[in-house]
Amino acid sequence: MNNYKNDNTARRYIAHVSIFGTTQIHLRNPYIVAWWSASFPGFGHLLLSKYLRGFVLFIWEVLINLKSHVNLAMIYSFQGNIDIAKEVLNTRWLLIYIPVYIFAICDEYILLESKRKM
C-alpha cells in the first residue's frame, strides 16, 4: 500500500489507510444526523463513527424507556385510556429521559458542525 504520495496540495486528506483500518472523512448534512438522533438517541453518533458514545446512548435510551414505561403509556393513550396511561408512566424515569434525548441531538449536531469548520 505504498501508492500514496504526499504533495501537500489538499487541505485535508480524504482517507488515511493504516494496518488498523481506513478512516475516511464523510461530509454529512448536520440536519440528517440530528434527525437520526431524534429517531433514536445514539444513531447519529454511530453515523459519525463515534461508536462508544453511540452505543452508550443507545443502551441508555433502551434502559430509560423500559423503566419509564413510555411505550406502554403510548399504547394506552392511543387507545383512549388516558387515565391508565398516567398510572403506568413513571415520571421520575421520564424526567431523566428528556435531557439525555436533547443531549444526544445537540451533541451530534455540534460535533458535525465543528468537523465541517475544520
C-alpha positions in Angstrom: 0.0 0.0 0.0 2.8 2.4 -0.7 1.0 4.1 -3.6 0.3 7.3 -1.7 2.3 10.5 -2.5 2.2 13.5 -0.1 2.2 16.6 -2.3 0.6 18.9 0.3 -2.0 20.3 -2.1 -5.0 19.0 -0.2 -6.4 20.9 2.8 -7.1 17.6 4.5 -6.8 14.0 3.5 -9.9 12.2 2.2 -8.8 8.9 3.8 -6.0 7.6 6.0 -5.1 3.9 5.3 -3.2 2.1 8.0 -2.8 -1.5 9.2 -5.6 -0.9 11.7 -8.2 0.1 9.1 -9.3 3.0 6.9 -10.5 6.3 8.4 -12.5 8.4 6.0 -13.9 11.9 6.1 -17.6 12.0 5.0 -19.2 15.4 4.8 -22.8 15.0 6.1 -25.6 17.3 6.5 -26.0 18.2 10.2 -29.8 18.1 9.9 -29.7 14.5 8.7 -27.5 13.5 11.7 -29.8 15.3 14.1 -32.8 13.6 12.6 -31.2 10.1 13.1 -30.6 11.1 16.7 -34.1 12.3 17.1 -35.4 9.0 15.8 -33.3 7.1 18.3 -30.6 8.6 20.5 -27.2 7.2 19.6 -27.9 6.6 15.9 -26.3 9.9 14.9 -23.2 9.1 16.8 -22.9 5.8 15.1 -23.3 7.5 11.8 -20.4 9.8 12.7 -18.3 6.8 13.8 -18.4 7.7 17.5 -19.2 4.1 18.4 -18.6 4.2 22.2 -20.8 7.2 22.8 -23.3 5.9 20.3 -23.7 2.5 22.0 -23.8 4.1 25.4 -26.6 6.5 24.4 -28.4 3.6 22.6 -28.3 1.4 25.7 -29.2 4.3 28.0 -32.3 5.1 25.9 -33.5 1.5 26.0 -33.0 1.3 29.7 -34.8 4.5 30.4 -37.6 3.6 28.0 -38.1 0.3 29.8 -38.0 1.8 33.3 -40.4 4.7 32.5 -42.9 2.5 30.5 -43.1 5.2 27.8 -44.2 2.7 25.1 -46.9 1.2 27.3 -48.3 4.6 28.1 -48.3 5.5 24.4 -50.3 2.4 23.6 -52.9 3.2 26.3 -53.1 6.8 25.2 -53.6 5.8 21.6 -56.5 3.6 22.7 -58.1 6.5 24.6 -57.3 5.2 28.1 -55.6 8.4 29.3 -56.1 7.6 33.0 -54.4 4.2 32.7 -51.6 5.8 30.7 -51.0 8.3 33.5 -50.9 5.5 36.1 -48.4 3.4 34.1 -46.0 6.2 33.2 -43.1 6.5 35.7 -42.4 10.3 35.7 -39.2 10.0 37.6 -37.6 8.0 34.9 -39.2 10.1 32.2 -37.6 13.2 33.6 -34.2 11.5 33.1 -35.2 10.6 29.5 -35.7 14.1 28.3 -32.2 15.6 29.0 -30.4 12.6 27.5 -32.6 12.8 24.4 -31.8 16.5 24.0 -28.1 16.0 24.7 -27.8 13.3 22.0 -29.3 15.6 19.4 -27.3 18.7 20.3 -24.0 16.8 20.8 -24.2 15.2 17.4 -25.1 18.5 15.7 -22.3 20.3 17.4 -19.8 17.5 16.6 -20.6 17.6 13.0 -20.6 21.4 12.7 -17.2 21.5 14.4 -15.9 18.9 11.9 -17.2 20.9 9.0 -15.4 24.0 10.0 -12.0 22.3 10.1 
